[in-house]
Amino acid sequence: MSLRHLAALLLLAVQPALSAATLTVVKDGKTPPLMNALNLIAEGAGFYRAENLQVTTVASDGPADARRICSTGKGDICPVGIEPLAAPPAAGNVQLKMFLARISKFGYVIGVPEDSPIKTPADLKRKKIGVHSATGTSASFATESTLTASGLKPTDYELVTIGLDAAALEALTSHKVDAAALPLYEMLPFMVAGTKLRIFRHPTLGEVPNSGYAAAPAVIAEKSDSLKHFSRAIVKASLLIRYNPAAAAQALLIGDAKPFTDADLQRKTAELTAWEDDLPAADPNNKRIGAISPTGMQSYIELMADAGVIKTAIPASQILTNEFIDFANDFDHESIRRQFAK
């Protein structure tokens, strides 16, 4: 299928459905574009429409504000990491529950230049490691947890604030820090553009997804049917990336509703291709795409409690549900490959 024909198909697919159920997804304006990839592909490929959904977005000012919007009923679905959900909500807010994973692996990784003498996380002893912020963020805790599991103590290394995106990678490539500990999706655009990195994953939590879509208990109860169909649309988006990254990239750019060029399409295709193994449909034959392991999540919660990041290790069942996973996967996964055949 040519890109021109594919674009026509995608544009037709996003025409509004009649009598569609409505959902509002919070979109963090500070989040790099790739983190919204699944939502945008579901929109641009017409998967929301196929599930008879009309999905709108509401802007937020960072993760804390995104959580507040959903906790106070001003948004239905909040893309969020599990870390803030494990802590008690602010006064007047409700506890959110994650119902669908956005990745298939632990999102935070440590990157070092490919030509670095650092071959393992243990080699980071007496090194400077860049994080978004060295003061109590999810990334800094995840980094500390990775290094503790690798035999290092907090006094064995130094965490340095390097910010986001280009500024963060510039700190690494200019050797201001020896390593950068960031979500993998932030590193992908630079890796695709030619920055060669060696990636280290968490030794014990590497296969535990720690980011997904969450909603308030009232939304889960009152809009369960809509959330089932939303989950299926996201599973379809993940499968499209696996089966046809070019079609997924085109859908993402159409869903973003901004002008784009062939170069943009090629770059986004390369980024999605590089990210495939970390996305929910890493195994397209899996009929539990989007599920989160309660056992793995409980281990992570207990690690956070042991480190003092949260006061109490709450049961994972309080902040996690897989109740929509069976419905989300109850279709022929190969149909997505056929629908967008190259």
N, C-alpha and C positions, 0 to 999 in steps of 0.2 A: 504494500500500500504506500503510495507516495505521500510525502508530508502535506502536500496541498489537499489531497483527498482526506487525509487524517484530520487536518484542521477543520475541514468542512463537517466531518462526522462529529468532531468534538463540539463545534459551535452549535450544531443541531441538538446535540445531547444536553446542552445546558439551558435550553429554552425552559421556562417555568412549567411545572406540572400543575394540573388542575387539582384543587382541593388538597394540596399537599400539607402534611403535618409540618409545623414550624419548630425549629430549634435554634438557639443562639449559642455560638461558640466564642469564647473569649480569645482574642488574638493579642498576644503580647507584642507591643510595638518595639520592644528592645531585643526580641529574640531574632537571631539570624534567620534568613528566609528558609533554609533547609529544614529547620525545626517545624515549620508549618507545611512541609511537603505533602503529607498524607491528606490533610484537609483540602489543600489546594487541588491536588490530583482528583480527589473525590468530587470536587466541584467541576473542575475543567473537563473531566472525562464523562460527566453525566451520571455518576454513580449515585449521588444524592437524589437526582431526579428519578432514576430507575427504582429507588427505594421509596418514592413518593414523599420526599422530604424537601422542604425549603429551609436551607441553613443560612442564617445571617451571622455576622460577626459583631462583636463589641470590643472596642479597643481598651487595653489596659496599660498601665505604666509599670511594667515589671512583674515578676512572679508573685510578690506579696499582694499587689493590687489585683492580679488575676484571681488569686484565691479568694480575696475579699468579695469580688464581684459575684462569684458563684456561691459563696457562703451566705451572702445577703439576698440571694434570689434575683439578682440583676442579670444573671447569665445562667444558661443551663449546663454547659459543658466547659470544663477548665482543663486545658493541656498543662500538665504540671508534673514535677518530679515527686517521687514518693516521700522524699525527705521532709518537706514542710507538713505533709499530712500526718506524719508520725508524732508531731508536736501538738499540744492542745491548741485549739483555735482561739483567736482573740475574742474578748468579751463581746457578746451579741452575735457572733458568727456560729455557724454549725460545722460539724466535722464532715469533710468531703470523703467520698469513697471512689477509688480508682476502679474502673470497670473494663478497661481495654488498654493493652500496652501499645506504645508507639514504636518500640524497638524490641529486639529479641535478645539483646545482651546488655550488660551494665554499661551505661552511657559514658561515664568518665574514664578517660584513659590518660596515660602519660606518654608524651612524645619527645624524642630526642633526635637530633640530626643523624641521618643514616651513617655518616662517617665518624660519629662520636665514639670514643672509647667505652662509653657506657653501654654495656650489653645486657644487663639485667637491672631490675629495680634496686637490688641490693647495692649496685655500683653507684647509687645516688648519695651515698654517705659523704658528708661534708660538701654537698653541692647545693646550688641555688635552684629552686623549682618555682616556676611561675604559675600563679593561679589567678582567677578573675579578681579575687580580693582575699587577702590573707587573714581577714577578720571574720571568722565564723560562718563562711558560706558552705553550701552543700559541696562545692567542688573542693574546698580546702579539707573538709572532713573526709570525703571520698579518697583524696590523695593520701591523707594521713593513714587511713585504713589500709590502703594498698601497701604503703611502705611498712606499716606495722606487721602486716601479714608476710612481708618479705624480710622481716628480722631487724628493721630499723626502729629506733626510738625518735620521738619528736626533736630531741636535742642533737640528732645525728645529721640534720639537714636544715635548710632555711627556706621558708615559703615567702615568695615575693609577689606583690600585687603587680600584674601586668595588663589588666583590663581585658578588652574583648577584641575579637576579630583580627584585623590587620595589625593593630598595636601589639596584641599578644604575640603573634607570630614574629613580628619584627624584633621583639625582645629576645626571642629564641635564636633567630637567624643572625642577629648581631652579637650574640654571645653575652648578652646582659644576664641571662639565666642559662643554666645547663640543660634544663628540661622545661616543658610546658605541660601542665595538667589541666585539661579542658575536656568538654564533651567532644566526642569524635567528630560530630557533624560540623563543629567550628573549624576543625583542621582540614576537612576534606577539600574545600575549595582551593586551599593553598597546596595540598598534596597533588591535586589534579593539575594545578598550574605549574608544577615542577619542583616544589619543595619536598625533598626526599626525607621522610621521617621513619624512625623505628618506633613502633607502638608497643607499649606495655599495658596489659590489662590487669584488673584486680585478680589476685591469685585464687581467691575462694568464691568471689561473687561474679566472675566474668560472664556467666551464662544467666544471670538474674536481671531481667529488665527493670529499671528503676524510674521509668518515665512513661506516662500514659495519659489517658483522658479520665477525668474525675467529675463527679456530680454530687449534689447534695442528696441526702436520703429521700427528701420529699420529691425531687425530680426523678430519682430512680423509681419511686413508687408510682408517681402520677404519669410519667411519660415513658414507662418501661417499653412500650411497643415502639415508640419513636427511637429510643436508645438502641433497641435491637437492630433496627434498620440502619441507624447511623453506624453502628459497629460493623454491620455487613458492608456498608459502603467503604469504610476504612480498610477492611480486609481486602476488598476488591482493588482498592488503590495500591495496597502493598503488593498484591499479586501482579498488577500491571507493571510495577517497577521491575519485578523479577522476570516476567515474561518478555517485556518490551520496553526497555528503559527510554528509548527515543519517544515512544508514544506517551509514556508517563511524563517525560520532561515537557513535551508539548502541552499536555493537559495541565501540568503545574503552572506553566507560564500563562496559559489561557485563564486558569482559575485565579491567578494573581491580578488579572485585568489591567496589565500595563503593557505598553508597546514592547516588542522584543524582536531581536534580529536572529539570523541563522547562527551567528556566533554565540548568542545567548543560549540558543537551543543546544548547540553542540557542547557548550560548557556544562549546562545543567544535565545533559545526558551522561556526560563523563562522571559528574558528581554522584548521580543516582546509581550508576553502575558500580562505582567504588564503594558505595554504602550498602549495597544489596544484602550482604551477609549479616549486617547488623539490624536489618529491618524485620518487621514481624513475619513476612513471608520468605524468610531465609530458606525454609523448606516448603515449597509450594504444595507438597503433598500432605503436609500436616493439617489435620482437621481441627486443630486447636489454635490456629493463628490468633494472636492477640491475647492469649491467656498469660497470667502471671502466677508463678509458683508461690503458694502460700508459705511453703516450707522455706524457700529461698528468701522470701520477703521477711519472714520472721527472724531469720539469721541476721539479715541486715538491720532490722529494728533493734535487735539485741546488741549488735555491734555499736549502734548509735548510743544506746543507753549505757553501755560499758564505757564509752568514751566521754560520757557526760554531755553529749549533744542534746539529748532529751532526758527528762528525769525518770521516766518509766517506760519499760518495754511493753507497749500495749499489744494485745493480740492482733495479728495481721488481719483477721476477719473484720476488725473495726474499720479498717481503711481500704479494704480490698474485696472485690466480688468478681467472680467469673460467670455470673448468671446469664450473660448475653452471648457467651462464646459459642455455644452449640448452634444457636440460631445464626450467628454471624457467619459461620462456616457451612451452613446447610445449603450448599449449592455446588454445582460442578465447577471446581476451581479452573479446570481447563477451558471453560467457556470464555474466560477473560482472554486467554491466549488466542482463541479462535476469533473473538470479536475484534481484536486489534492485531490481526495477523499482519506480518510484515509484507 
